[in-house]
Amino acid sequence: MVDSQLLRSLKDEKINLKRENEDLKDQNNRLWKVIQSLNELQSNPQAISSPSDLLEMVMNILTIALDAVESEDGSVLLLDDEHDELVFVAVVGDRAEELTDYRIPAGAGVAGWVNLHKKAALVTDVRIDDRWISAVDQSIGFHTQSLMAVPLILENRVLGVLEVVNSRSEDLFNDKDLELLQLVARLASYVFGASEDDPEKTKSKLTGNS
């Protein structure tokens, strides 16, 4: 006689394996879409001849990042060395108009921590993270639940931070999402290096210090 408990265990294992395979397939599809999109952008660096061209490409990269990690709200913050601040130069999402050109101290919040430490951050619940500051949310009427932030680094210099908030799926951000975001951030840094102008000068123009 077949053990009923064994049958249930085998059935549960089959269900779990099917779910894992579906998750892996979804992850591979998202990674493939990112690679295709980044290759298209990277194949035409000569198109960047002005700060406006660069900003447009950065917005495209941000959109790719959001699609890859299933989020609808994200920002690129560039470091304003003169004023020691991070400036929201590219924003996609519900409060894009209010947040664009908003400034925070270069060491403030999760983005500031990423900027200072040159490390990525994955925060599944901002309410229990000591690095989180709610001032930005309060000022623009937004509610951040979770976020990921990765540094934009060119030749060991931090140019700024790429940040996405609030997954639109029921699942929380995870390490695989963070790896995808880091991949996109590397190309964003490359885009700054491909600019016809010096990256620092371009960054200064985008942050309003030209």
PyMOL CGO cylinders between C-alpha atoms (Angstrom):
from pymol import cmd
from pymol.cgo import CYLINDER

trace = [
    CYLINDER, 0.00, 0.00, 0.00, 1.32, 3.41, -0.96, 0.3, 1, 1, 1, 1, 1, 1,
    CYLINDER, 1.32, 3.41, -0.96, 2.01, 5.74, 1.95, 0.3, 1, 1, 1, 1, 1, 1,
    CYLINDER, 2.01, 5.74, 1.95, -0.46, 8.67, 1.70, 0.3, 1, 1, 1, 1, 1, 1,
    CYLINDER, -0.46, 8.67, 1.70, 1.90, 11.00, 3.52, 0.3, 1, 1, 1, 1, 1, 1,
    CYLINDER, 1.90, 11.00, 3.52, 4.64, 10.20, 1.02, 0.3, 1, 1, 1, 1, 1, 1,
    CYLINDER, 4.64, 10.20, 1.02, 2.26, 10.94, -1.84, 0.3, 1, 1, 1, 1, 1, 1,
    CYLINDER, 2.26, 10.94, -1.84, 1.37, 14.31, -0.33, 0.3, 1, 1, 1, 1, 1, 1,
    CYLINDER, 1.37, 14.31, -0.33, 5.04, 15.13, 0.14, 0.3, 1, 1, 1, 1, 1, 1,
    CYLINDER, 5.04, 15.13, 0.14, 5.82, 14.24, -3.46, 0.3, 1, 1, 1, 1, 1, 1,
    CYLINDER, 5.82, 14.24, -3.46, 2.87, 16.29, -4.67, 0.3, 1, 1, 1, 1, 1, 1,
    CYLINDER, 2.87, 16.29, -4.67, 3.98, 19.31, -2.62, 0.3, 1, 1, 1, 1, 1, 1,
    CYLINDER, 3.98, 19.31, -2.62, 7.53, 18.95, -3.92, 0.3, 1, 1, 1, 1, 1, 1,
    CYLINDER, 7.53, 18.95, -3.92, 6.26, 18.88, -7.50, 0.3, 1, 1, 1, 1, 1, 1,
    CYLINDER, 6.26, 18.88, -7.50, 4.25, 22.04, -6.90, 0.3, 1, 1, 1, 1, 1, 1,
    CYLINDER, 4.25, 22.04, -6.90, 7.26, 23.78, -5.36, 0.3, 1, 1, 1, 1, 1, 1,
    CYLINDER, 7.26, 23.78, -5.36, 9.51, 22.77, -8.24, 0.3, 1, 1, 1, 1, 1, 1,
    CYLINDER, 9.51, 22.77, -8.24, 6.97, 24.06, -10.75, 0.3, 1, 1, 1, 1, 1, 1,
    CYLINDER, 6.97, 24.06, -10.75, 6.79, 27.38, -8.92, 0.3, 1, 1, 1, 1, 1, 1,
    CYLINDER, 6.79, 27.38, -8.92, 10.59, 27.64, -8.77, 0.3, 1, 1, 1, 1, 1, 1,
    CYLINDER, 10.59, 27.64, -8.77, 10.85, 26.91, -12.50, 0.3, 1, 1, 1, 1, 1, 1,
    CYLINDER, 10.85, 26.91, -12.50, 8.27, 29.59, -13.27, 0.3, 1, 1, 1, 1, 1, 1,
    CYLINDER, 8.27, 29.59, -13.27, 10.15, 32.10, -11.12, 0.3, 1, 1, 1, 1, 1, 1,
    CYLINDER, 10.15, 32.10, -11.12, 13.42, 31.21, -12.83, 0.3, 1, 1, 1, 1, 1, 1,
    CYLINDER, 13.42, 31.21, -12.83, 11.83, 31.56, -16.26, 0.3, 1, 1, 1, 1, 1, 1,
    CYLINDER, 11.83, 31.56, -16.26, 10.45, 34.96, -15.34, 0.3, 1, 1, 1, 1, 1, 1,
    CYLINDER, 10.45, 34.96, -15.34, 13.84, 36.07, -14.01, 0.3, 1, 1, 1, 1, 1, 1,
    CYLINDER, 13.84, 36.07, -14.01, 15.59, 34.94, -17.20, 0.3, 1, 1, 1, 1, 1, 1,
    CYLINDER, 15.59, 34.94, -17.20, 13.03, 36.75, -19.36, 0.3, 1, 1, 1, 1, 1, 1,
    CYLINDER, 13.03, 36.75, -19.36, 13.53, 39.98, -17.42, 0.3, 1, 1, 1, 1, 1, 1,
    CYLINDER, 13.53, 39.98, -17.42, 17.31, 39.64, -17.62, 0.3, 1, 1, 1, 1, 1, 1,
    CYLINDER, 17.31, 39.64, -17.62, 17.12, 39.03, -21.38, 0.3, 1, 1, 1, 1, 1, 1,
    CYLINDER, 17.12, 39.03, -21.38, 14.95, 42.13, -21.87, 0.3, 1, 1, 1, 1, 1, 1,
    CYLINDER, 14.95, 42.13, -21.87, 17.44, 44.21, -19.87, 0.3, 1, 1, 1, 1, 1, 1,
    CYLINDER, 17.44, 44.21, -19.87, 20.41, 42.95, -21.90, 0.3, 1, 1, 1, 1, 1, 1,
    CYLINDER, 20.41, 42.95, -21.90, 18.63, 43.63, -25.20, 0.3, 1, 1, 1, 1, 1, 1,
    CYLINDER, 18.63, 43.63, -25.20, 17.62, 47.14, -24.15, 0.3, 1, 1, 1, 1, 1, 1,
    CYLINDER, 17.62, 47.14, -24.15, 21.05, 48.00, -22.78, 0.3, 1, 1, 1, 1, 1, 1,
    CYLINDER, 21.05, 48.00, -22.78, 22.78, 46.72, -25.90, 0.3, 1, 1, 1, 1, 1, 1,
    CYLINDER, 22.78, 46.72, -25.90, 20.58, 48.98, -28.03, 0.3, 1, 1, 1, 1, 1, 1,
    CYLINDER, 20.58, 48.98, -28.03, 21.50, 52.01, -25.92, 0.3, 1, 1, 1, 1, 1, 1,
    CYLINDER, 21.50, 52.01, -25.92, 25.18, 51.13, -25.69, 0.3, 1, 1, 1, 1, 1, 1,
    CYLINDER, 25.18, 51.13, -25.69, 25.51, 50.67, -29.45, 0.3, 1, 1, 1, 1, 1, 1,
    CYLINDER, 25.51, 50.67, -29.45, 24.99, 54.38, -30.11, 0.3, 1, 1, 1, 1, 1, 1,
    CYLINDER, 24.99, 54.38, -30.11, 27.11, 56.39, -27.64, 0.3, 1, 1, 1, 1, 1, 1,
    CYLINDER, 27.11, 56.39, -27.64, 27.86, 59.03, -30.29, 0.3, 1, 1, 1, 1, 1, 1,
    CYLINDER, 27.86, 59.03, -30.29, 24.26, 60.17, -29.94, 0.3, 1, 1, 1, 1, 1, 1,
    CYLINDER, 24.26, 60.17, -29.94, 25.21, 61.86, -26.67, 0.3, 1, 1, 1, 1, 1, 1,
    CYLINDER, 25.21, 61.86, -26.67, 26.37, 65.32, -27.69, 0.3, 1, 1, 1, 1, 1, 1,
    CYLINDER, 26.37, 65.32, -27.69, 24.68, 67.51, -25.06, 0.3, 1, 1, 1, 1, 1, 1,
    CYLINDER, 24.68, 67.51, -25.06, 23.33, 67.37, -21.50, 0.3, 1, 1, 1, 1, 1, 1,
    CYLINDER, 23.33, 67.37, -21.50, 19.80, 67.08, -22.86, 0.3, 1, 1, 1, 1, 1, 1,
    CYLINDER, 19.80, 67.08, -22.86, 20.82, 64.01, -24.91, 0.3, 1, 1, 1, 1, 1, 1,
    CYLINDER, 20.82, 64.01, -24.91, 22.41, 62.53, -21.81, 0.3, 1, 1, 1, 1, 1, 1,
    CYLINDER, 22.41, 62.53, -21.81, 19.34, 63.24, -19.69, 0.3, 1, 1, 1, 1, 1, 1,
    CYLINDER, 19.34, 63.24, -19.69, 17.11, 61.59, -22.28, 0.3, 1, 1, 1, 1, 1, 1,
    CYLINDER, 17.11, 61.59, -22.28, 19.28, 58.49, -22.29, 0.3, 1, 1, 1, 1, 1, 1,
    CYLINDER, 19.28, 58.49, -22.29, 19.38, 58.43, -18.49, 0.3, 1, 1, 1, 1, 1, 1,
    CYLINDER, 19.38, 58.43, -18.49, 15.57, 58.53, -18.48, 0.3, 1, 1, 1, 1, 1, 1,
    CYLINDER, 15.57, 58.53, -18.48, 15.54, 55.59, -20.90, 0.3, 1, 1, 1, 1, 1, 1,
    CYLINDER, 15.54, 55.59, -20.90, 17.90, 53.67, -18.64, 0.3, 1, 1, 1, 1, 1, 1,
    CYLINDER, 17.90, 53.67, -18.64, 15.73, 54.44, -15.62, 0.3, 1, 1, 1, 1, 1, 1,
    CYLINDER, 15.73, 54.44, -15.62, 12.67, 53.15, -17.47, 0.3, 1, 1, 1, 1, 1, 1,
    CYLINDER, 12.67, 53.15, -17.47, 14.55, 49.93, -18.30, 0.3, 1, 1, 1, 1, 1, 1,
    CYLINDER, 14.55, 49.93, -18.30, 15.50, 49.54, -14.65, 0.3, 1, 1, 1, 1, 1, 1,
    CYLINDER, 15.50, 49.54, -14.65, 11.92, 49.97, -13.46, 0.3, 1, 1, 1, 1, 1, 1,
    CYLINDER, 11.92, 49.97, -13.46, 10.61, 47.45, -15.97, 0.3, 1, 1, 1, 1, 1, 1,
    CYLINDER, 10.61, 47.45, -15.97, 13.30, 44.95, -15.00, 0.3, 1, 1, 1, 1, 1, 1,
    CYLINDER, 13.30, 44.95, -15.00, 12.44, 44.98, -11.30, 0.3, 1, 1, 1, 1, 1, 1,
    CYLINDER, 12.44, 44.98, -11.30, 8.69, 45.49, -11.74, 0.3, 1, 1, 1, 1, 1, 1,
    CYLINDER, 8.69, 45.49, -11.74, 8.42, 48.94, -10.22, 0.3, 1, 1, 1, 1, 1, 1,
    CYLINDER, 8.42, 48.94, -10.22, 6.74, 52.14, -11.41, 0.3, 1, 1, 1, 1, 1, 1,
    CYLINDER, 6.74, 52.14, -11.41, 8.65, 54.72, -9.37, 0.3, 1, 1, 1, 1, 1, 1,
    CYLINDER, 8.65, 54.72, -9.37, 12.34, 55.47, -9.55, 0.3, 1, 1, 1, 1, 1, 1,
    CYLINDER, 12.34, 55.47, -9.55, 14.95, 58.21, -9.70, 0.3, 1, 1, 1, 1, 1, 1,
    CYLINDER, 14.95, 58.21, -9.70, 18.47, 59.03, -10.74, 0.3, 1, 1, 1, 1, 1, 1,
    CYLINDER, 18.47, 59.03, -10.74, 20.17, 61.31, -8.23, 0.3, 1, 1, 1, 1, 1, 1,
    CYLINDER, 20.17, 61.31, -8.23, 23.42, 62.99, -9.22, 0.3, 1, 1, 1, 1, 1, 1,
    CYLINDER, 23.42, 62.99, -9.22, 25.99, 64.29, -6.78, 0.3, 1, 1, 1, 1, 1, 1,
    CYLINDER, 25.99, 64.29, -6.78, 26.36, 68.08, -6.67, 0.3, 1, 1, 1, 1, 1, 1,
    CYLINDER, 26.36, 68.08, -6.67, 29.91, 68.31, -5.33, 0.3, 1, 1, 1, 1, 1, 1,
    CYLINDER, 29.91, 68.31, -5.33, 29.78, 72.08, -4.95, 0.3, 1, 1, 1, 1, 1, 1,
    CYLINDER, 29.78, 72.08, -4.95, 26.87, 71.99, -2.52, 0.3, 1, 1, 1, 1, 1, 1,
    CYLINDER, 26.87, 71.99, -2.52, 27.42, 68.45, -1.21, 0.3, 1, 1, 1, 1, 1, 1,
    CYLINDER, 27.42, 68.45, -1.21, 23.91, 67.42, -2.20, 0.3, 1, 1, 1, 1, 1, 1,
    CYLINDER, 23.91, 67.42, -2.20, 22.18, 64.71, -4.22, 0.3, 1, 1, 1, 1, 1, 1,
    CYLINDER, 22.18, 64.71, -4.22, 19.86, 66.10, -6.90, 0.3, 1, 1, 1, 1, 1, 1,
    CYLINDER, 19.86, 66.10, -6.90, 16.92, 64.22, -8.42, 0.3, 1, 1, 1, 1, 1, 1,
    CYLINDER, 16.92, 64.22, -8.42, 17.69, 64.88, -12.10, 0.3, 1, 1, 1, 1, 1, 1,
    CYLINDER, 17.69, 64.88, -12.10, 15.58, 62.08, -13.62, 0.3, 1, 1, 1, 1, 1, 1,
    CYLINDER, 15.58, 62.08, -13.62, 12.35, 60.83, -12.07, 0.3, 1, 1, 1, 1, 1, 1,
    CYLINDER, 12.35, 60.83, -12.07, 9.71, 58.38, -13.27, 0.3, 1, 1, 1, 1, 1, 1,
    CYLINDER, 9.71, 58.38, -13.27, 6.50, 57.79, -11.37, 0.3, 1, 1, 1, 1, 1, 1,
    CYLINDER, 6.50, 57.79, -11.37, 3.53, 59.28, -9.60, 0.3, 1, 1, 1, 1, 1, 1,
    CYLINDER, 3.53, 59.28, -9.60, 5.34, 62.30, -8.13, 0.3, 1, 1, 1, 1, 1, 1,
    CYLINDER, 5.34, 62.30, -8.13, 7.87, 62.94, -10.92, 0.3, 1, 1, 1, 1, 1, 1,
    CYLINDER, 7.87, 62.94, -10.92, 7.05, 66.63, -11.30, 0.3, 1, 1, 1, 1, 1, 1,
    CYLINDER, 7.05, 66.63, -11.30, 7.33, 67.37, -7.59, 0.3, 1, 1, 1, 1, 1, 1,
    CYLINDER, 7.33, 67.37, -7.59, 10.51, 65.35, -7.13, 0.3, 1, 1, 1, 1, 1, 1,
    CYLINDER, 10.51, 65.35, -7.13, 12.52, 66.49, -10.17, 0.3, 1, 1, 1, 1, 1, 1,
    CYLINDER, 12.52, 66.49, -10.17, 15.32, 68.87, -9.09, 0.3, 1, 1, 1, 1, 1, 1,
    CYLINDER, 15.32, 68.87, -9.09, 14.62, 68.12, -5.41, 0.3, 1, 1, 1, 1, 1, 1,
    CYLINDER, 14.62, 68.12, -5.41, 17.79, 68.13, -3.31, 0.3, 1, 1, 1, 1, 1, 1,
    CYLINDER, 17.79, 68.13, -3.31, 18.87, 66.20, -0.23, 0.3, 1, 1, 1, 1, 1, 1,
    CYLINDER, 18.87, 66.20, -0.23, 22.16, 66.27, 1.73, 0.3, 1, 1, 1, 1, 1, 1,
    CYLINDER, 22.16, 66.27, 1.73, 24.74, 63.99, 0.11, 0.3, 1, 1, 1, 1, 1, 1,
    CYLINDER, 24.74, 63.99, 0.11, 24.81, 61.70, 3.15, 0.3, 1, 1, 1, 1, 1, 1,
    CYLINDER, 24.81, 61.70, 3.15, 21.09, 61.68, 3.96, 0.3, 1, 1, 1, 1, 1, 1,
    CYLINDER, 21.09, 61.68, 3.96, 18.81, 58.66, 3.83, 0.3, 1, 1, 1, 1, 1, 1,
    CYLINDER, 18.81, 58.66, 3.83, 19.44, 55.38, 2.06, 0.3, 1, 1, 1, 1, 1, 1,
    CYLINDER, 19.44, 55.38, 2.06, 20.58, 57.14, -1.12, 0.3, 1, 1, 1, 1, 1, 1,
    CYLINDER, 20.58, 57.14, -1.12, 23.08, 59.15, 0.93, 0.3, 1, 1, 1, 1, 1, 1,
    CYLINDER, 23.08, 59.15, 0.93, 24.38, 55.99, 2.55, 0.3, 1, 1, 1, 1, 1, 1,
    CYLINDER, 24.38, 55.99, 2.55, 24.84, 54.39, -0.88, 0.3, 1, 1, 1, 1, 1, 1,
    CYLINDER, 24.84, 54.39, -0.88, 26.63, 57.52, -2.09, 0.3, 1, 1, 1, 1, 1, 1,
    CYLINDER, 26.63, 57.52, -2.09, 29.03, 57.62, 0.87, 0.3, 1, 1, 1, 1, 1, 1,
    CYLINDER, 29.03, 57.62, 0.87, 29.77, 53.89, 1.06, 0.3, 1, 1, 1, 1, 1, 1,
    CYLINDER, 29.77, 53.89, 1.06, 29.74, 53.06, -2.67, 0.3, 1, 1, 1, 1, 1, 1,
    CYLINDER, 29.74, 53.06, -2.67, 27.56, 50.05, -1.87, 0.3, 1, 1, 1, 1, 1, 1,
    CYLINDER, 27.56, 50.05, -1.87, 24.11, 48.92, -2.98, 0.3, 1, 1, 1, 1, 1, 1,
    CYLINDER, 24.11, 48.92, -2.98, 21.21, 48.82, -0.54, 0.3, 1, 1, 1, 1, 1, 1,
    CYLINDER, 21.21, 48.82, -0.54, 18.08, 46.64, -0.46, 0.3, 1, 1, 1, 1, 1, 1,
    CYLINDER, 18.08, 46.64, -0.46, 15.42, 47.77, 2.01, 0.3, 1, 1, 1, 1, 1, 1,
    CYLINDER, 15.42, 47.77, 2.01, 12.30, 45.61, 2.16, 0.3, 1, 1, 1, 1, 1, 1,
    CYLINDER, 12.30, 45.61, 2.16, 10.64, 47.81, 4.81, 0.3, 1, 1, 1, 1, 1, 1,
    CYLINDER, 10.64, 47.81, 4.81, 11.80, 51.41, 5.23, 0.3, 1, 1, 1, 1, 1, 1,
    CYLINDER, 11.80, 51.41, 5.23, 10.02, 51.70, 8.60, 0.3, 1, 1, 1, 1, 1, 1,
    CYLINDER, 10.02, 51.70, 8.60, 12.60, 49.46, 10.26, 0.3, 1, 1, 1, 1, 1, 1,
    CYLINDER, 12.60, 49.46, 10.26, 15.71, 50.82, 8.52, 0.3, 1, 1, 1, 1, 1, 1,
    CYLINDER, 15.71, 50.82, 8.52, 17.66, 53.43, 10.49, 0.3, 1, 1, 1, 1, 1, 1,
    CYLINDER, 17.66, 53.43, 10.49, 18.99, 55.00, 7.29, 0.3, 1, 1, 1, 1, 1, 1,
    CYLINDER, 18.99, 55.00, 7.29, 15.54, 55.94, 6.04, 0.3, 1, 1, 1, 1, 1, 1,
    CYLINDER, 15.54, 55.94, 6.04, 14.33, 59.54, 6.29, 0.3, 1, 1, 1, 1, 1, 1,
    CYLINDER, 14.33, 59.54, 6.29, 10.68, 60.37, 5.66, 0.3, 1, 1, 1, 1, 1, 1,
    CYLINDER, 10.68, 60.37, 5.66, 11.15, 64.08, 4.87, 0.3, 1, 1, 1, 1, 1, 1,
    CYLINDER, 11.15, 64.08, 4.87, 11.08, 63.58, 1.10, 0.3, 1, 1, 1, 1, 1, 1,
    CYLINDER, 11.08, 63.58, 1.10, 7.90, 61.48, 1.22, 0.3, 1, 1, 1, 1, 1, 1,
    CYLINDER, 7.90, 61.48, 1.22, 6.21, 64.05, 3.44, 0.3, 1, 1, 1, 1, 1, 1,
    CYLINDER, 6.21, 64.05, 3.44, 7.17, 66.97, 1.23, 0.3, 1, 1, 1, 1, 1, 1,
    CYLINDER, 7.17, 66.97, 1.23, 5.76, 65.43, -1.99, 0.3, 1, 1, 1, 1, 1, 1,
    CYLINDER, 5.76, 65.43, -1.99, 2.90, 63.36, -0.59, 0.3, 1, 1, 1, 1, 1, 1,
    CYLINDER, 2.90, 63.36, -0.59, 4.35, 59.94, -1.41, 0.3, 1, 1, 1, 1, 1, 1,
    CYLINDER, 4.35, 59.94, -1.41, 4.50, 56.69, 0.56, 0.3, 1, 1, 1, 1, 1, 1,
    CYLINDER, 4.50, 56.69, 0.56, 7.62, 54.57, 0.24, 0.3, 1, 1, 1, 1, 1, 1,
    CYLINDER, 7.62, 54.57, 0.24, 7.36, 51.01, 1.48, 0.3, 1, 1, 1, 1, 1, 1,
    CYLINDER, 7.36, 51.01, 1.48, 10.48, 49.37, 0.08, 0.3, 1, 1, 1, 1, 1, 1,
    CYLINDER, 10.48, 49.37, 0.08, 13.39, 50.44, -2.08, 0.3, 1, 1, 1, 1, 1, 1,
    CYLINDER, 13.39, 50.44, -2.08, 16.63, 49.53, -3.75, 0.3, 1, 1, 1, 1, 1, 1,
    CYLINDER, 16.63, 49.53, -3.75, 19.49, 51.94, -4.39, 0.3, 1, 1, 1, 1, 1, 1,
    CYLINDER, 19.49, 51.94, -4.39, 22.79, 51.37, -6.21, 0.3, 1, 1, 1, 1, 1, 1,
    CYLINDER, 22.79, 51.37, -6.21, 25.73, 53.73, -6.79, 0.3, 1, 1, 1, 1, 1, 1,
    CYLINDER, 25.73, 53.73, -6.79, 26.63, 55.11, -10.20, 0.3, 1, 1, 1, 1, 1, 1,
    CYLINDER, 26.63, 55.11, -10.20, 30.41, 54.76, -10.30, 0.3, 1, 1, 1, 1, 1, 1,
    CYLINDER, 30.41, 54.76, -10.30, 32.81, 55.82, -13.03, 0.3, 1, 1, 1, 1, 1, 1,
    CYLINDER, 32.81, 55.82, -13.03, 36.54, 55.25, -12.54, 0.3, 1, 1, 1, 1, 1, 1,
    CYLINDER, 36.54, 55.25, -12.54, 36.00, 54.82, -8.80, 0.3, 1, 1, 1, 1, 1, 1,
    CYLINDER, 36.00, 54.82, -8.80, 34.16, 58.17, -8.56, 0.3, 1, 1, 1, 1, 1, 1,
    CYLINDER, 34.16, 58.17, -8.56, 30.58, 58.22, -7.38, 0.3, 1, 1, 1, 1, 1, 1,
    CYLINDER, 30.58, 58.22, -7.38, 28.46, 60.16, -9.85, 0.3, 1, 1, 1, 1, 1, 1,
    CYLINDER, 28.46, 60.16, -9.85, 25.21, 59.57, -8.02, 0.3, 1, 1, 1, 1, 1, 1,
    CYLINDER, 25.21, 59.57, -8.02, 22.62, 56.95, -7.15, 0.3, 1, 1, 1, 1, 1, 1,
    CYLINDER, 22.62, 56.95, -7.15, 20.00, 54.95, -9.06, 0.3, 1, 1, 1, 1, 1, 1,
    CYLINDER, 20.00, 54.95, -9.06, 16.99, 54.26, -6.85, 0.3, 1, 1, 1, 1, 1, 1,
    CYLINDER, 16.99, 54.26, -6.85, 13.70, 52.40, -7.33, 0.3, 1, 1, 1, 1, 1, 1,
    CYLINDER, 13.70, 52.40, -7.33, 10.85, 52.19, -4.82, 0.3, 1, 1, 1, 1, 1, 1,
    CYLINDER, 10.85, 52.19, -4.82, 7.80, 50.00, -4.21, 0.3, 1, 1, 1, 1, 1, 1,
    CYLINDER, 7.80, 50.00, -4.21, 7.52, 46.82, -6.26, 0.3, 1, 1, 1, 1, 1, 1,
    CYLINDER, 7.52, 46.82, -6.26, 4.28, 46.68, -8.24, 0.3, 1, 1, 1, 1, 1, 1,
    CYLINDER, 4.28, 46.68, -8.24, 4.07, 42.92, -7.73, 0.3, 1, 1, 1, 1, 1, 1,
    CYLINDER, 4.07, 42.92, -7.73, 2.98, 41.22, -4.54, 0.3, 1, 1, 1, 1, 1, 1,
    CYLINDER, 2.98, 41.22, -4.54, 6.52, 40.02, -3.93, 0.3, 1, 1, 1, 1, 1, 1,
    CYLINDER, 6.52, 40.02, -3.93, 9.13, 42.17, -2.20, 0.3, 1, 1, 1, 1, 1, 1,
    CYLINDER, 9.13, 42.17, -2.20, 12.35, 43.23, -3.91, 0.3, 1, 1, 1, 1, 1, 1,
    CYLINDER, 12.35, 43.23, -3.91, 15.00, 40.52, -3.62, 0.3, 1, 1, 1, 1, 1, 1,
    CYLINDER, 15.00, 40.52, -3.62, 18.69, 39.95, -4.29, 0.3, 1, 1, 1, 1, 1, 1,
    CYLINDER, 18.69, 39.95, -4.29, 18.03, 39.01, -7.93, 0.3, 1, 1, 1, 1, 1, 1,
    CYLINDER, 18.03, 39.01, -7.93, 16.25, 42.34, -8.44, 0.3, 1, 1, 1, 1, 1, 1,
    CYLINDER, 16.25, 42.34, -8.44, 19.22, 44.12, -6.88, 0.3, 1, 1, 1, 1, 1, 1,
    CYLINDER, 19.22, 44.12, -6.88, 21.61, 42.35, -9.25, 0.3, 1, 1, 1, 1, 1, 1,
    CYLINDER, 21.61, 42.35, -9.25, 19.52, 43.48, -12.25, 0.3, 1, 1, 1, 1, 1, 1,
    CYLINDER, 19.52, 43.48, -12.25, 19.53, 47.04, -10.95, 0.3, 1, 1, 1, 1, 1, 1,
    CYLINDER, 19.53, 47.04, -10.95, 23.31, 46.96, -10.53, 0.3, 1, 1, 1, 1, 1, 1,
    CYLINDER, 23.31, 46.96, -10.53, 23.65, 45.79, -14.13, 0.3, 1, 1, 1, 1, 1, 1,
    CYLINDER, 23.65, 45.79, -14.13, 21.59, 48.74, -15.33, 0.3, 1, 1, 1, 1, 1, 1,
    CYLINDER, 21.59, 48.74, -15.33, 23.56, 51.13, -13.11, 0.3, 1, 1, 1, 1, 1, 1,
    CYLINDER, 23.56, 51.13, -13.11, 26.82, 50.04, -14.71, 0.3, 1, 1, 1, 1, 1, 1,
    CYLINDER, 26.82, 50.04, -14.71, 25.53, 51.02, -18.11, 0.3, 1, 1, 1, 1, 1, 1,
    CYLINDER, 25.53, 51.02, -18.11, 24.22, 54.33, -16.77, 0.3, 1, 1, 1, 1, 1, 1,
    CYLINDER, 24.22, 54.33, -16.77, 27.74, 55.09, -15.54, 0.3, 1, 1, 1, 1, 1, 1,
    CYLINDER, 27.74, 55.09, -15.54, 29.14, 54.10, -18.94, 0.3, 1, 1, 1, 1, 1, 1,
    CYLINDER, 29.14, 54.10, -18.94, 26.74, 56.54, -20.60, 0.3, 1, 1, 1, 1, 1, 1,
    CYLINDER, 26.74, 56.54, -20.60, 28.24, 59.39, -18.59, 0.3, 1, 1, 1, 1, 1, 1,
    CYLINDER, 28.24, 59.39, -18.59, 31.70, 58.31, -19.68, 0.3, 1, 1, 1, 1, 1, 1,
    CYLINDER, 31.70, 58.31, -19.68, 30.57, 58.20, -23.33, 0.3, 1, 1, 1, 1, 1, 1,
    CYLINDER, 30.57, 58.20, -23.33, 29.44, 61.82, -23.25, 0.3, 1, 1, 1, 1, 1, 1,
    CYLINDER, 29.44, 61.82, -23.25, 31.46, 64.16, -25.49, 0.3, 1, 1, 1, 1, 1, 1,
    CYLINDER, 31.46, 64.16, -25.49, 31.86, 66.47, -22.49, 0.3, 1, 1, 1, 1, 1, 1,
    CYLINDER, 31.86, 66.47, -22.49, 33.84, 65.68, -19.34, 0.3, 1, 1, 1, 1, 1, 1,
    CYLINDER, 33.84, 65.68, -19.34, 31.59, 63.59, -17.05, 0.3, 1, 1, 1, 1, 1, 1,
    CYLINDER, 31.59, 63.59, -17.05, 32.04, 65.98, -14.15, 0.3, 1, 1, 1, 1, 1, 1,
    CYLINDER, 32.04, 65.98, -14.15, 31.16, 68.98, -16.30, 0.3, 1, 1, 1, 1, 1, 1,
    CYLINDER, 31.16, 68.98, -16.30, 28.12, 67.19, -17.67, 0.3, 1, 1, 1, 1, 1, 1,
    CYLINDER, 28.12, 67.19, -17.67, 27.05, 66.23, -14.17, 0.3, 1, 1, 1, 1, 1, 1,
    CYLINDER, 27.05, 66.23, -14.17, 27.42, 69.85, -13.07, 0.3, 1, 1, 1, 1, 1, 1,
    CYLINDER, 27.42, 69.85, -13.07, 25.21, 71.01, -15.92, 0.3, 1, 1, 1, 1, 1, 1,
    CYLINDER, 25.21, 71.01, -15.92, 22.52, 68.49, -15.06, 0.3, 1, 1, 1, 1, 1, 1,
    CYLINDER, 22.52, 68.49, -15.06, 22.57, 69.51, -11.39, 0.3, 1, 1, 1, 1, 1, 1,
    CYLINDER, 22.57, 69.51, -11.39, 22.30, 73.19, -12.27, 0.3, 1, 1, 1, 1, 1, 1,
    CYLINDER, 22.30, 73.19, -12.27, 25.86, 74.30, -11.60, 0.3, 1, 1, 1, 1, 1, 1,
    CYLINDER, 25.86, 74.30, -11.60, 27.03, 75.08, -15.13, 0.3, 1, 1, 1, 1, 1, 1,
]
cmd.load_cgo(trace, "trace")
